[in-house]
Amino acid sequence: MPRAITREEALLETIARVIADETGAARPPRIRRGTRAGQIPGWDSLTHCRILAGLEDSLRIRIDIDRTYEFGDVGELVDYLSELASFRD
Amino acid sequence: MSGNWLTTSRNWRAFVTDRARHYRIFISGNCQLQFVSDSLKYLFRGYCDIEILFRAHYQNARPGDLEAARACDVHIVQITNLEPDRWQDIVPARTSRIRVPLLQLAGIFHSFAPRAHPAHARRGAPPFYLARGNRVLHALAARYAEGGVDSDELTAEYLDYSGKEITAAPRLMEMTNQSMRRVGLHSDFDLWREIEPRLCEERLFWSVKHPTLKTEIKLLLGVLDKLELPYAAEDLAALAQGREYHEPFHGPVHPRVAAALGVAWARPDTKYRYFQNYYTVAEHAERYIRGDFADEFALNVAINDARSNRDAARTARAFKGTLPRFPAHGQVHFWYGRVLQRLEKWDQAIRLYEQALAGMKRHPHDVAHRADVTIAGVETCLKRCRRDGSDFPNFDLPRWLALDRSMPPDRRGAHEIEYGKAERL
């Protein structure tokens, strides 16, 4: 029986999809908790805001604007989004 | 503030008391700091003891760069939000630093971000915008290519579009402002505080990362203030009154983004320069949908080839095919003339130079750019072409240019008499 995906895996999938949308990549990039923006082609300071705005739209959340550039890697972003999504639920 | 020859600043004192070696300024960042670098070279051109080296943060180091970075007296470095400039780790921590804020206007331009680059061959026809650009416009272009829908209709659909790029624009603008304020906090001077209240009233950027000359001069003033080296105020004034520095491509602003953000300068009739032409946002969109930018692209490849003295016959054919489609502001005529001059078609070249001069006087570019040739430049070429066409029918322009480039700056142009004599002999 297939394993149900965890909330973290679902968030990683959403982040990868939004990154692909905003960077114009043909398919979502492979990302892990330790992935950093500079490792993904097209994820630069210009695209960063669009990615976060895209995540706000997809997850129906509101990111604290003071924290926009405080996520050291995808893992920190996942943790933050997870907190926000829990609060919303 | 600098500009005063009697200044007794720290850097100036260090400079004048240690003349045994050069004062080395190392600059790293993007095109905005390239402008700063070029401007400093101009302002300090009288000092043979000041060395200025610029390296774009996205370029690989060249031989000698690491040594230059380690030995510099001051590092002018651009502060960004995501990836720190890698030169910061190479320049020793004890070295004096001037932290310059990166400027970008993602909020207005990047919700719908058409960008083009003349070096990218595939962008001559759709899709020539960067992939992360305007997906709505791109989808409309794809529908047009499939056939059956009129471009007018698709353009109207684009202008009426009110999807997520429009609704998200205010939030993106809020994020942009926040990110620029953050950059300002980590820099040695904060230009964004001055820029932010005026963004909607005044056109301070041509595209997302390319500020107008006026904005760039403010950035330069911030650097000069921290650099504390003397310069002549009239040289700075000359820079400020000069031609635009960044690429002659202006990002069009979608009317609904403009309305959502209250951008007063982005009206339906606002013209955006696309290299040699100007288009409203509607004209720009329709051209993109129809794929008509291919001609502009071909023309700019031809101009680039003409500037680089590439295959003259092929470049002349390219000009011949595209010239009739371009307005008479003279720039295209000039470069076509240069190519014909290289081909020793003196009469045709002279005629084109004359047309260029007439066009430049009647219809100069609304936004003069440093890539545009000046009237004085055309007059010089016309004069030489008239002389060389009659006196030196075998005049070899590439050879002359190569010889000219090999001369010291103060002797350039002066050797033409000797060259002429050599030709006659």
Interface residues (C-beta under 8 A of the other chain):
Chain A: E22 T23 G24 A25 A37 G38 G42 D44 S45 L46 T47 H48 C49 R50 L52 A53 E56 D57 I65 D66 T68 Y69
Chain B: T80 N81 L82 E83 L102 Q104 A106 G107 H110 S111 L130 A131 R132 G133 R135 K164 A168 R171 L172 E174 M175 T176 Q178 S179 R182 V208 K209
